[in-house]
Amino acid sequence: MRRLLDSEQFSPIAPVLNDAANSIRSFEGTVMLLAAPSLVGVLSVVPIEAALIESGIKYRRRFRMESPNIGSWIHVLGPGNEDGPKFSSSPPQLSLSGMVVEGLRGSSGDIRRGPLTTVAQAHALAQLISPNCVRLRKLRPWLISGNWMHSALDTTYDPVFTKLRDTLENEGTATIVPLPEVISPEIMTTPWIEEIALEAVSSRWEKLDLEGRARALSHLMRPILSQSKPSTARMEELGWHRVLGIGWEVDLASQILQASRLWKAMPAGEAAHVLADSLLQTGQVPSLES
């Protein structure tokens, strides 16, 4: 896997995360992982937990709406905090919060910015703690989940999301495919598409040439073109750029929607632990029927 901190988007936080990772790796006590019992909280904690497990570092996990007190901890802050990561040593104490970074510089020198979420920061930190973590490789497609859930994709083009998505494809940890190539998509990610229509297109997809595929997919997406939501950027991702991890039959956007249903089926704390355990074991969202 590509080292995330070598990417320009992570350069503003590289010194902080490097210091934190070095301190955590040499720490002999127990590290507390703390986040709100939310979907973003889980997706931020899990990659760090995977790295701690494979590095043999003692830790405890808590999904609670509270601030850490004494001892060593990694605290994932909520969406109201946008100051980036903060670290202090002796013992190691790290807070992760989102921030806006430069995502793309145009040919004319104009800068396009996007969110560097706590999920992406957590993946970068985890990679520093355990560079060859097998569990982390399974979790790698979730790197962009924070950006997918961020409101930036509802208002404009998110260059950070695109850069990270391209990283997944280039390093081979995910494939980017159009909707008809997903074996088991969550139909409610595109409620304007009738399931029978999608099945019809998917069944003959392999027989279509490039022009035929473009026409078929455009026809499926046409009913939403006159609406203000989803945004053009999100619509393109839903139709043309579905993210599939290795061996996945359900794409990332579909799994995020399925994961959100856990919070409707059980208390928030329980949902958070159920999702975290499943991601650590399989790299994917559990079925509500299991």
Beta strands, then each sheet from edge to edge (+ up, - down):
strand 1: 31-35
strand 2: 59-63
strand 3: 72-76
strand 4: 86-88
strand 5: 93-96
strand 6: 99-105
strand 7: 111-116
strand 8: 174-177
strand 9: 242-245
sheet 1: 2+ 1+ 3+ 5+ 4-
sheet 2: 6+ 7-
sheet 3: 8+ 9-
end
